[in-house]
Amino acid sequence: MTTKKITKEEEMKLPVFNSHLDAVNHFKKKFGEDFVLKSQGEKNGEKIYIYVLLLDREAFKTGQEKLARFEMVPPEFTNSFQSIEIKENGDFRIAH
């Protein structure tokens, strides 16, 4: 089964999450191994987690390998994932 991007309409229907863990559990249940933690950090003193929703695993893997070697990435790389930023309090932002 191929994972599809989360649309703005689908995003509007998502529940309100009370914590980072609530949000992660929801996305993991829905997308399984296609929902992957990419990085974490702080913004304005608040912990932020950046996840990627893998839409095309092979194109994503190839793009990541090329980035690591400072090579040009194929155009397919840009469409191989969707970024999801989740704050510690459960607020989230999905890149469209």
N, C-alpha and C positions, 0 to 999 in steps of 0.2 A: 504494500500500500504506500502510495506517495503522499507525503505530507504537503498540505497546501498552506499558503500564507494566510495569516489571520487578517481578515478584512476589517475596515473601520466599523462596519455594521456589526460584525461578530464581536469586536472589542467592546462596543457599547452594551452588549448583552452579557458581558462577563460580570460575575459577582464582585461585590466589594470585599477585599481581603483585609483581615485584621493584622496580618503580619507577613513578613517575607516567607516564612514557612508555609502559611496558608496558601499563598500564591504559588509557590513552588510545587506543593502537593497537587494543586489543581492542574497545573500545566504538565507535570509528570504523569498524572493519571490520564490526561487527554492525549499527550504526544509521546510518552515513553522515552525511549533512548534518543529520540530526535530533539529533545529539549536538553541542552547542554550548557553548563556554567562555563563562561569564557573568561571572565575576570571579575574582580571586585575591588572596591576602593571606597573613598570618601568624597562627598561633595557637600560643602557647607556644613561640615561636622556630622553628616549623616552617612551611614554605611549604605553603599549602592552595590548591587549585584548585576552584572551584565550576562545575560544568557543569549544563546542563539538557538533558533528553531531551524533545524537542518531540513532543507527542502530538497537538496540534491547532494547526498553524501560524497559522491565521487568528485563532483566539481568543487565542493568545499575543501576536501582533502587536497586535491591538486593545487588549488589556490593558496592554501595555507603553506604547502611545501614550497611553492614558488616565492611567497612572501618571505619565508625564512631564509631563502637564498638571494633575496633582494632582486628577484627577477620580475618581469612583467607578468601580471596575472591575466588569465583569459577572461573575456567578458562574461562567461557563464558563472564565474565566481561571485559576482555581485548579486546574482539572482539565486544563489545556492543556499541562502540563509535569510532569516529575518531576526533582527535584534530586539530583545525585550529587556528593558531596564526595570529592576524591582528594588524598591527601597525597603529598609528594615521594617517600616510600619505597614507594608503591604501595598502601598501606592505603586503603580506601574506605568510604564510608557512603552508602547509598541511602535517600532519604526514601520512606516508605510511607504 
